[in-house]
């Protein structure tokens, strides 16, 4: 059964709440510190699709329906590469500027004929949701290009056990590699609020690029750098690495 219902369980562990509040309030990394075009909330659906062209066509039809198109939601439909962690092959991320956009998206999806047709199409294809999460940006930095041009994203999922210690280390490391010719065009850190994010994941580190070639150059440069050699053993004291993969955008809707 395939579902993209934008509804979430109210259950969240006290541990995750404590980690999230520590991250946001201890370092004052609220949405007010982000670039103006960054979303407040993100819903992220990773799924397995046995027939990618049909999944994309079904979603594109949904996004083109009058009720959805009128809202100009910012959305990214992407393929997932180098993912050996689960069965996800593709993903859809929605970027909401505020709570009202989040609610409006859910209302349209669950009550409209377009939403019903999309759910049926995905069920008929045999698509299966693997991961369904709600996140917020705690850190976001744009160094080059515009966000719409960065169509390739590298992601590292972590269980951060001590945000108060981890965040300064990561910020210092990220800043230290900004000026290399292989550096990312943008990077950031997202905090998980709700959803099935797998094995205790609490945060996502990401880096954006205009091409897969740029992403590969970054990986070679970063992992071979003196800065990473110093950062990695220190960071491992306060976080546990969970997974990594590459996202390649197939279509961006209403990018800003």
Protein Blocks (a to p, Z undefined) as FASTA:
>chain_A
ZZfbdcddfbdcfklmmmmmmmmmmnopafklpcfklcfbdcddddddfblmlmmmmmmm
mmmpmklmmnopacdddddehiakbmcfbdcddddfblklmmmmmmmmmmmmklmmmmmm
mmmnopacfbdcddddfbdcdfbdcfklmmbccddddddfblmlmmmmmmmmmmmmmmpm
kbcfbdcddddfbdceeghiabdcddddfbfklmmmmmmmmmmpmklmmmmmmmmmmocc
fbdcddddfbdghiZZ
